[in-house]
Amino acid sequence: MSAETTPGWRGFATRPGAAQVDWTPRGDYRRILNLKSCELQHPAADELIADALKEVTPARIWGYPYQWGLVERLAEIHDVDPEALLLTAGSCSAIALVVDALAAPAGRILLQEPSFESWRHYSALRGVQRTRCRGLYGTPPAPTYDELLAALPSSPPAVVAVTNPGNPTGFVTPVEEMAVLAGSAAEHGHLLVIDECYAAFCGITHVGLVSRFPNVVVLRSLSKSWALAGARLAAVFSTPEIIRYLRRFRTDSPVSGPAVALAEALSHRLPELAAIWADVRRIRDEFAARVLTDQPEWTALRPGANFVTFATGTAGEGSRLEEALRGRGIRGRGLDTVDGMAGCLRLSLADRERMGAVADVLAELA
């Protein structure tokens, strides 16, 4: 008796277009100096994490996580109702949540460009119509919201996604200017989503806008600012009504017990974290000043995150330097393929000693 063959999965319905969305697994960069991923690399952060790991007991691993204590602590830190926030397994999960729960039903997203690639990835994966609004002008590039503001009156209700500080530019828009954008979005029936992944490194937050504008959602990464990129943790802030709706999508479920334990421990070390952020800013400014001394024809794009983006003024130079740095065991990001950023190179930060060595290498390669 011979076994019958059964049709393969290709006969089953799948999401249209999903197979055409590019996906590349995260690479293993542990053996090189990774200055592309914007992780918080700082010796004092290593000490804090070592202390926080003492809270990761066996029960935090074999038991399901209890998250409400961390939610209440984050609410206390940001002076909001605990019902006004939820946790996700990193910013990418938060972006996927916004696209699934809000952009997909609306059918469209207005995206301030350049932006973090996950916005484009998840909107393409879900088949959401994307309107790209140019956010840079000139050489070296400078920020603008003119195209986005002009699109608001004519677009049907949509998710309006912006990143502040900008990624990969590092440009910082004052919170009150973001409030103007929030008001315009509300006037025309849009939901404004502000991704503030790097806000801790410039001392701003948009969470206060939530109480002023019921159409605002804020995504705040703990992966970057609390040195928890490997633990994967972020928080989403909005009105209790919106958060109750978003919780139905259960994006808190992948948040692990160890991640919660680490964040709870770190939440009581905020002065030490703030001192680290301040030192990161000093390292950033010292590194930028040193590089510009060696390359005076370059420009640092008003850095406001834990990275510096340099405009070299020469198209293709960002990609060339990325390749040359890789040959020296340093991973950076050339931005020549990003609209408005030809000739730009982005480097995230490590400790002073290593950034001094990177500046030496750049002086040789540039």
C-alpha positions in Angstrom: 0.0 0.0 0.0 1.6 3.3 -1.1 1.1 6.5 0.8 -0.9 9.2 -0.9 0.8 12.5 -1.6 -0.8 15.7 -0.2 -0.7 19.1 -1.7 2.0 21.4 -0.3 1.3 24.6 1.7 1.5 26.7 -1.5 -2.2 25.8 -2.1 -3.1 27.7 1.1 -4.0 31.4 1.0 -1.2 33.7 2.2 -1.0 37.5 2.6 -0.6 39.1 -0.9 2.8 40.5 -1.4 4.3 39.2 1.8 6.7 36.9 0.0 8.2 39.9 -1.9 9.1 41.7 1.3 12.8 41.4 2.0 13.9 39.7 5.2 17.5 39.2 6.3 18.3 37.5 9.6 20.3 39.6 12.1 24.0 38.9 11.7 26.5 37.9 14.4 28.7 41.0 15.0 30.1 40.0 18.3 33.6 39.7 17.0 33.8 43.2 15.6 33.1 46.7 16.9 29.4 47.1 16.0 28.7 50.8 15.5 25.7 50.3 13.4 23.1 48.9 15.7 23.1 51.8 18.2 23.3 49.7 21.3 24.1 51.4 24.6 27.8 50.4 24.9 29.2 52.0 28.1 31.2 50.5 30.9 28.9 52.0 33.6 25.9 50.4 31.8 27.7 47.1 31.9 28.0 47.4 35.7 24.3 48.3 36.1 23.3 45.3 34.0 25.5 43.0 36.0 23.7 44.2 39.2 20.3 43.9 37.6 21.0 40.3 36.5 20.9 39.4 40.2 17.1 39.9 40.0 16.8 37.2 37.3 16.1 34.3 39.6 15.1 30.8 38.4 11.4 31.7 39.1 11.7 34.6 36.6 12.5 32.1 33.9 10.3 29.1 34.7 7.3 31.3 35.7 5.2 33.4 33.5 6.1 37.1 33.8 4.1 39.4 36.0 4.3 42.8 34.2 2.0 45.1 36.1 4.6 46.1 38.7 6.8 47.4 35.9 3.9 49.1 34.2 3.1 50.9 37.4 6.7 51.9 37.8 7.0 53.3 34.3 3.7 55.1 34.8 5.2 56.7 37.9 8.4 57.7 36.1 6.4 59.4 33.3 3.6 60.7 35.4 0.8 58.9 33.6 -2.0 56.6 34.4 -0.9 52.9 34.3 -3.8 52.3 32.0 -2.1 54.7 29.5 0.8 52.3 28.6 1.6 48.8 27.6 4.8 46.8 27.0 6.1 45.2 23.9 9.1 43.1 23.0 11.2 46.0 21.6 10.4 48.9 19.3 10.0 46.7 16.3 7.1 44.9 18.0 5.6 48.3 18.9 5.8 49.4 15.3 4.2 46.1 14.1 1.4 46.7 16.7 0.7 50.2 15.4 0.7 48.9 11.8 -1.6 45.9 12.5 -4.0 47.6 14.9 -4.2 51.2 13.5 -2.6 51.6 10.1 -4.0 48.5 8.5 -7.7 49.4 9.4 -7.1 52.9 8.1 -5.5 51.5 5.0 -2.7 54.1 4.9 0.3 55.6 6.6 1.9 58.9 6.1 5.6 58.4 6.8 8.1 61.1 7.4 11.3 60.1 5.6 13.9 59.0 6.2 12.7 56.7 8.9 13.5 53.5 10.7 13.2 50.6 8.2 10.7 48.7 10.3 8.0 51.2 9.4 8.4 50.4 5.7 8.8 46.6 6.4 5.6 46.2 8.4 3.5 48.4 6.2 4.6 46.5 3.1 4.0 43.2 4.9 0.5 44.2 5.8 -0.2 45.8 2.4 -0.8 49.2 3.9 -0.7 52.1 1.4 2.4 54.3 2.3 2.7 58.0 1.5 6.4 59.0 1.8 6.8 62.6 2.9 10.3 64.1 2.2 11.8 65.2 5.5 15.2 66.5 4.3 16.3 69.3 2.0 19.6 70.7 0.9 23.3 69.7 1.2 24.3 69.0 3.9 20.7 67.8 4.7 18.5 69.8 7.0 15.1 68.7 8.4 11.7 69.8 7.2 8.1 68.9 8.0 6.6 71.0 5.2 5.7 68.1 2.9 4.2 66.1 5.8 2.1 69.1 7.0 0.9 69.8 3.4 -0.3 66.1 3.1 -2.5 66.2 6.2 -5.4 68.2 4.8 -5.7 66.2 1.6 -5.2 62.7 3.0 -8.1 60.5 4.3 -7.6 59.5 8.0 -4.2 57.8 8.4 -1.5 56.9 10.8 1.2 59.7 10.7 4.5 58.2 11.7 7.5 60.4 12.7 10.8 59.6 14.5 12.3 62.2 16.9 15.2 62.3 17.3 15.4 61.3 13.6 16.8 58.0 12.5 19.3 57.8 10.7 19.9 61.6 10.8 19.9 62.3 14.6 18.1 65.6 14.1 16.0 66.7 17.1 12.7 68.6 16.7 11.6 70.5 19.8 8.6 69.0 21.5 6.5 72.1 21.0 7.0 71.8 17.3 5.8 68.2 17.5 2.8 69.6 19.4 2.0 71.8 16.4 2.1 68.6 14.2 -0.1 66.8 16.7 -2.7 69.6 16.5 -2.7 69.6 12.8 -3.0 65.9 12.6 -6.0 66.0 15.0 -7.7 68.7 13.0 -7.6 66.5 9.9 -8.6 63.3 11.6 -5.2 61.6 11.8 -3.4 59.6 14.5 0.1 60.8 15.2 2.6 58.1 16.2 6.0 59.4 17.5 8.8 57.0 17.7 11.2 58.4 20.4 13.6 55.5 20.4 16.6 57.8 21.1 15.0 60.5 23.1 16.9 59.8 26.4 20.1 60.8 24.7 18.9 64.4 24.1 16.8 64.8 27.3 13.3 65.0 25.7 10.1 63.0 25.8 6.8 63.3 24.0 4.8 61.4 26.6 3.4 64.6 27.9 1.7 65.2 24.6 -0.6 62.3 25.2 -2.6 64.2 27.9 -2.9 67.2 25.5 -3.8 65.4 22.3 -6.0 62.2 22.3 -4.7 61.3 18.9 -1.1 60.8 19.9 0.7 57.5 20.4 4.3 57.5 21.7 6.8 54.6 21.3 9.6 54.6 23.8 12.4 52.1 23.6 14.1 50.7 26.7 16.3 48.5 24.5 18.4 51.5 23.6 18.3 53.8 26.6 18.4 51.2 29.3 21.0 48.9 27.6 18.4 46.2 27.0 18.7 45.6 23.3 19.2 41.9 23.9 16.3 41.7 26.3 13.9 43.4 23.8 11.7 45.8 25.7 9.7 49.0 24.8 6.7 50.9 26.1 3.7 52.3 24.1 2.0 55.4 25.6 -1.4 56.8 24.6 -4.8 57.5 26.0 -6.4 54.7 28.1 -9.0 54.2 25.4 -6.4 53.5 22.7 -4.2 51.4 25.0 -7.2 49.2 26.0 -7.8 48.6 22.3 -4.1 47.9 21.6 -3.9 45.4 24.5 -6.3 43.1 22.6 -3.4 42.4 20.2 -1.4 40.8 23.0 1.9 42.2 22.0 2.8 42.1 25.7 2.7 38.3 25.6 6.3 37.9 24.1 7.8 40.1 26.8 9.9 37.8 28.9 10.2 37.4 32.6 14.0 38.1 32.6 13.3 41.3 30.6 10.8 42.5 33.1 13.1 41.7 36.0 16.0 43.6 34.4 13.8 46.6 33.7 12.3 46.6 37.2 15.8 46.6 38.7 17.0 49.4 36.4 13.9 51.5 37.0 15.3 52.2 40.5 18.7 53.3 39.1 17.5 56.2 37.0 20.0 58.7 38.3 22.8 56.4 37.3 21.2 55.8 33.9 20.8 59.6 33.5 24.6 60.0 34.3 25.4 57.4 31.6 23.2 59.2 29.0 25.0 62.5 29.9 28.3 60.8 29.4 27.2 59.3 26.1 26.4 62.9 24.9 29.8 64.0 25.9 31.5 61.1 24.1 29.3 61.9 21.1 30.3 65.5 21.0 34.0 64.8 21.7 34.0 62.2 18.9 32.2 64.5 16.4 34.6 67.4 17.2 37.7 65.1 16.8 36.5 63.8 13.4 35.6 67.3 12.2 39.0 68.5 13.2 40.5 65.7 10.9 37.9 66.2 8.2 36.9 69.9 8.3 35.0 69.6 5.1 32.6 67.2 6.7 29.4 68.2 8.7 28.0 66.5 11.8 24.2 66.6 11.5 23.4 68.2 14.8 23.6 64.9 16.7 20.9 64.2 19.2 21.0 60.4 19.7 23.7 57.8 20.7 25.2 58.1 17.2 26.7 60.7 14.9 25.8 61.1 11.3 28.5 62.8 9.2 27.8 64.4 5.8 31.0 64.1 3.8 29.8 66.1 0.8 30.8 63.4 -1.6 28.2 61.0 -3.1 29.2 57.4 -2.6 31.6 58.2 0.2 29.4 56.8 2.9 29.3 53.4 1.3 33.0 53.5 0.6 33.8 54.3 4.2 31.4 51.6 5.5 33.3 49.0 3.4 36.7 50.3 4.4 35.7 50.4 8.1 34.5 46.8 7.9 37.9 45.8 6.7 39.3 47.3 9.9 36.9 45.4 12.1 34.4 48.3 12.6 30.8 48.1 11.5 29.1 51.4 10.5 26.4 52.4 8.1 26.8 54.2 4.9 23.7 56.1 3.9 24.1 56.7 0.2 21.0 54.7 -0.6 18.8 56.8 1.7 16.9 59.7 0.0 18.6 63.0 0.8 21.6 61.4 2.5 24.1 60.7 -0.3 27.6 60.8 1.1 26.6 60.3 4.7 28.0 57.9 7.3 26.4 57.0 10.6 28.4 55.7 13.5 26.9 54.8 16.9 29.0 55.1 20.0 31.1 53.0 22.4 33.4 54.1 25.2 35.9 57.0 24.8 38.9 54.8 24.2 37.3 52.9 21.4 35.8 56.0 19.8 39.2 57.6 19.9 40.6 54.6 18.0 37.7 54.8 15.5 38.6 58.5 14.9 42.2 57.4 14.2 41.0 54.9 11.7 38.7 57.4 10.0 41.6 59.9 9.7 43.5 57.2 7.8 40.6 56.1 5.5 39.0 59.5 4.7 
